[in-house]
Amino acid sequence: MIFFVLPNDIDDPGSPSGGNRYDREICDRLTVLERPAFGAWPGPSAGELAALGTLLAGIPDGSAVLIDGLIASCAPAVLEAHTARLRLVVLVHMPFDALRASEARALRAASGVIATSGWTRRRLIELYGLSPETVHVATPGVDPAPLAEGSGGAGSLLCVAVVGAHKGHDVLVEALARVADRAWTCVCAGSLDHHPGFVATLRGRIDALGLGSRIELTGPRAAGGLYAAADLLVHPSLGETYGMVAAEALARGVPVLATTAQGLPDAIGAAAPPGWLVPPGDPGALAGALRNWFDDAALRERLRTAALARRATLTGWDDTARAIEAVFRHAAVD
């Protein structure tokens, strides 16, 4: 039995995220006792930290405990108070640059660390000097899905991400403006509530460029139907520890145009031929790749073939759950 200490709001439909999806998929596949921690993670109050301590104190001695890194990274003293009696493993969805000293203490206090990509594992070892033997990888899974029909052409573009500067939506808009002479529409599906100032500025820029009828900001949407209608997923993120939306697209045979940021190449794998991924934050490079996509039918065919090949190698959430179980077996031996 594993106790899973996780943020209380992972099922909030208004705040979908890769981390929340990952936590829920694991809860649904492992025999876990969920222990929601109420707090403004990763910036909790003193009272919320005290409540976390009380929560951990109520878990029996010797228990296996998986704790979400969003919580653990800002609570090293709480973890340290229980390391002698609990087998604590921290699940790191992403390193927190603003909490490096705190996160380093928390991860060193744990019996083990689970990273969600090879890039994240390497980064954690590099940042915090962790023993490689204690840092493991359990990549996100992807559900089997039917092949996307698309539009039958090249112009149905999709971007799935919370709308914010860190996801590169402003870069995407500038790039699309540079290929406005091609035939395309772009659906941007993702929460509009996290960064309202950015969203307002982005809408203004879209209107100023005369692209209001071609770029749609939909807010959160169930992505299945969106992927089915897409010819290309465009993911201009400035940083991703893995890139779950890229894997979701590839599971449907949809090619992905993304950046070289962090763990994104891990998720895309061989579906990206040399030179296809672009540097983050570079609208000119993104526009050039889009232009090639629109103008080169042979390139589109190669990318679709590569997406299908990558689709066949993607693993499911059951594999992710088994990887996490193996970490606890390893921690028990240690």
MARTOR-884754 format. One line per 3 residues: number of its first residue (from 0); their letters; for each residue y, z, x of C-alpha. Coordinates in pm, whole numbers, plus 50000, padded with zeros to 5 digits. Layout:
NUM	A	Y:Z:X | ...
***
This chain:
0	MIF	50000:50000:50000 | 50345:49905:50130 | 50668:50064:50014
3	FVL	50941:49798:50004 | 51299:49929:50030 | 51522:49647:49912
6	PND	51870:49592:49765 | 51887:49684:49397 | 52039:49352:49292
9	IDD	51784:49100:49421 | 51711:48978:49068 | 52075:48924:48969
12	PGS	52089:48562:48843 | 52459:48548:48923 | 52398:48605:49294
15	PSG	52107:48385:49400 | 52038:48382:49773 | 51761:48292:50010
18	GNR	51715:48657:50104 | 51681:48767:49744 | 51434:48488:49672
21	YDR	51229:48584:49978 | 51214:48951:49876 | 51107:48871:49522
24	EIC	50836:48627:49634 | 50693:48891:49867 | 50700:49157:49597
27	DRL	50509:48924:49368 | 50235:48859:49625 | 50181:49183:49809
30	TVL	50067:49517:49672 | 50400:49691:49711 | 50587:49978:49555
33	ERP	50945:49860:49515 | 51209:50114:49606 | 51551:49967:49515
36	AFG	51835:50108:49723 | 52166:50117:49539 | 52461:50046:49763
39	AWP	52723:49800:49883 | 52498:49670:50161 | 52575:49611:50445
42	GPS	52887:49826:50393 | 52762:50135:50209 | 52950:50455:50141
45	AGE	52848:50787:50293 | 52698:50883:49958 | 52491:50566:49943
48	LAA	52357:50631:50294 | 52267:50984:50190 | 52084:50845:49885
51	LGT	51890:50610:50114 | 51785:50911:50320 | 51667:51085:50006
54	LLA	51473:50773:49904 | 51292:50759:50239 | 51227:51133:50233
57	GIP	51036:51084:49910 | 50787:50844:50069 | 50469:51019:50188
60	DGS	50402:51074:50559 | 50215:50791:50730 | 50317:50531:50474
63	AVL	50389:50167:50559 | 50750:50087:50474 | 50914:49743:50474
66	IDG	51293:49770:50464 | 51530:49480:50412 | 51757:49424:50711
69	LIA	52061:49411:50486 | 52003:49785:50438 | 51853:49881:50773
72	SCA	52123:49719:50987 | 52388:49966:50872 | 52169:50274:50850
75	PAV	52020:50345:51197 | 52059:50722:51174 | 51873:50725:50843
78	LEA	51586:50524:50992 | 51574:50736:51307 | 51525:51048:51096
81	HTA	51197:50905:50962 | 51047:50704:51248 | 50808:50980:51350
84	RLR	50640:51001:51010 | 50668:50650:50860 | 50559:50307:50982
87	LVV	50894:50135:50937 | 50913:49758:50966 | 51250:49585:50923
90	LVH	51270:49243:50756 | 51562:49056:50914 | 51686:48763:50710
93	MPF	51984:48716:50941 | 52138:48906:51236 | 52469:49077:51160
96	DAL	52717:48997:51436 | 52965:49251:51299 | 52704:49530:51317
99	RAS	52543:49464:51653 | 52544:49821:51786 | 52423:49959:51455
102	EAR	52161:49689:51406 | 52032:49731:51761 | 51968:50103:51699
105	ALR	51798:50034:51368 | 51563:49768:51506 | 51474:49976:51809
108	AAS	51387:50265:51578 | 51141:50054:51380 | 50770:50012:51449
111	GVI	50812:49639:51410 | 51054:49366:51311 | 50991:49059:51096
114	ATS	51218:48758:51145 | 51229:48471:50899 | 51228:48195:51161
117	GWT	51150:48132:51524 | 51521:48096:51593 | 51592:48439:51442
120	RRR	51316:48599:51648 | 51452:48452:51970 | 51805:48559:51877
123	LIE	51705:48919:51802 | 51516:48952:52129 | 51812:48806:52318
126	LYG	52075:49020:52144 | 51900:49354:52146 | 51648:49342:52428
129	LSP	51360:49404:52188 | 51005:49385:52315 | 50869:49042:52213
132	ETV	50545:49208:52104 | 50727:49396:51828 | 50914:49098:51678
135	HVA	50714:48873:51447 | 50784:48565:51235 | 50713:48514:50865
138	TPG	50886:48195:50762 | 50985:48143:50399 | 50732:47961:50189
141	VDP	50791:47676:49952 | 50634:47611:49615 | 50439:47288:49561
144	APL	50656:47042:49371 | 50630:46688:49236 | 50792:46409:49429
147	AEG	51154:46344:49336 | 51228:46021:49157 | 51587:46004:49278
150	SGG	51825:45741:49154 | 51634:45446:49292 | 51914:45397:49544
153	AGS	52107:45598:49800 | 52409:45745:49622 | 52282:46059:49444
156	LLC	52379:46337:49685 | 52301:46706:49642 | 52428:47020:49816
159	VAV	52266:47354:49722 | 52447:47661:49857 | 52689:47933:49759
162	VGA	53028:47764:49782 | 53205:47900:50089 | 53344:47799:50426
165	HKG	53031:47922:50605 | 52826:47665:50414 | 53055:47380:50521
168	HDV	53171:47259:50180 | 53517:47179:50317 | 53354:46973:50593
171	LVE	53145:46793:50332 | 53447:46704:50120 | 53635:46564:50420
174	ALA	53330:46362:50522 | 53284:46223:50172 | 53649:46119:50166
177	RVA	53581:45904:50471 | 53303:45717:50289 | 53482:45691:49956
180	DRA	53437:45314:49966 | 53060:45358:49922 | 52894:45422:49587
183	WTC	52798:45790:49559 | 52826:46108:49355 | 52767:46458:49489
186	VCA	52651:46765:49298 | 52731:47097:49468 | 52515:47366:49307
189	GSL	52583:47726:49404 | 52776:48036:49312 | 53153:47994:49280
192	DHH	53222:48368:49260 | 53167:48490:49616 | 53469:48321:49774
195	PGF	53713:48242:49490 | 54008:48169:49718 | 53807:47914:49912
198	VAT	53678:47758:49589 | 54033:47719:49454 | 54147:47554:49776
201	LRG	53843:47327:49778 | 53905:47215:49422 | 54264:47135:49512
204	RID	54154:46931:49810 | 53897:46739:49602 | 54166:46652:49348
207	ALG	54416:46556:49618 | 54163:46315:49766 | 54097:46161:49424
210	LGS	53731:46267:49425 | 53732:46490:49118 | 53511:46250:48921
213	RIE	53260:46217:49203 | 53212:46572:49336 | 53086:46829:49086
216	LTG	53090:47204:49154 | 52836:47328:48902 | 52798:47697:48984
219	PRA	52443:47840:49005 | 52186:47602:48864 | 51808:47589:48855
222	AGG	51750:47353:49142 | 51427:47184:49032 | 51588:46918:48817
225	LYA	51867:46867:49067 | 51623:46792:49348 | 51430:46556:49121
228	AAD	51741:46341:49072 | 51858:46350:49436 | 51834:46075:49694
231	LLV	51958:46294:49980 | 52019:46666:50032 | 52332:46724:50237
234	HPS	52342:47071:50396 | 52647:47099:50623 | 52607:47473:50685
237	LGE	52770:47634:50987 | 52473:47865:51029 | 52129:47926:50878
240	TYG	51847:48143:51008 | 51600:47901:50850 | 51718:47675:50569
243	MVA	51515:47734:50256 | 51698:47469:50054 | 51606:47209:50316
246	AEA	51239:47302:50279 | 51272:47289:49900 | 51408:46935:49923
249	LAR	51140:46823:50166 | 50873:46967:49938 | 50984:46700:49692
252	GVP	51005:46424:49952 | 51386:46427:49953 | 51537:46352:50296
255	VLA	51778:46608:50439 | 52102:46553:50629 | 52195:46884:50787
258	TTA	52349:47036:51098 | 52200:47154:51425 | 52310:47511:51346
261	QGL	52074:47793:51436 | 51741:47778:51248 | 51799:47466:51041
264	PDA	51609:47237:51279 | 51309:47474:51244 | 51297:47418:50869
267	IGA	51348:47042:50885 | 51111:46981:51175 | 50999:46625:51235
270	AAP	51172:46510:50914 | 51485:46469:51129 | 51457:46183:51382
273	PGW	51654:46215:51707 | 52028:46207:51648 | 52007:46251:51270
276	LVP	52123:46613:51248 | 52494:46652:51316 | 52700:46925:51485
279	PGD	52828:47192:51244 | 53194:47176:51146 | 53235:46806:51236
282	PGA	53338:46593:50934 | 53352:46278:51146 | 52991:46313:51258
285	LAG	52880:46393:50903 | 53067:46091:50767 | 52905:45870:51031
288	ALR	52558:45987:50931 | 52636:45932:50563 | 52765:45584:50637
291	NWF	52441:45503:50818 | 52243:45638:50522 | 52429:45420:50275
294	DDA	52428:45105:50488 | 52086:45104:50652 | 51795:45057:50413
297	ALR	51545:45072:50699 | 51682:45412:50804 | 51649:45541:50448
300	ERL	51288:45429:50439 | 51212:45597:50773 | 51371:45921:50655
303	RTA	51178:45918:50329 | 50854:45859:50517 | 50938:46144:50756
306	ALA	51019:46373:50462 | 50679:46302:50310 | 50510:46381:50641
309	RRA	50698:46711:50666 | 50610:46788:50303 | 50243:46787:50398
312	TLT	50296:47053:50667 | 50503:47303:50466 | 50336:47636:50395
315	GWD	50350:47844:50077 | 50461:48196:49996 | 50103:48320:50015
318	DTA	50113:48235:50386 | 50437:48430:50421 | 50281:48733:50253
321	RAI	49976:48716:50480 | 50200:48705:50786 | 50376:49021:50670
324	EAV	50046:49197:50606 | 49939:49110:50959 | 50252:49277:51100
327	FRH	50158:49605:50934 | 49806:49583:51073 | 49961:49530:51417
330	AAV	50195:49827:51368 | 49904:50047:51261 | 49713:49964:51581
333	D	50018:50033:51796
***
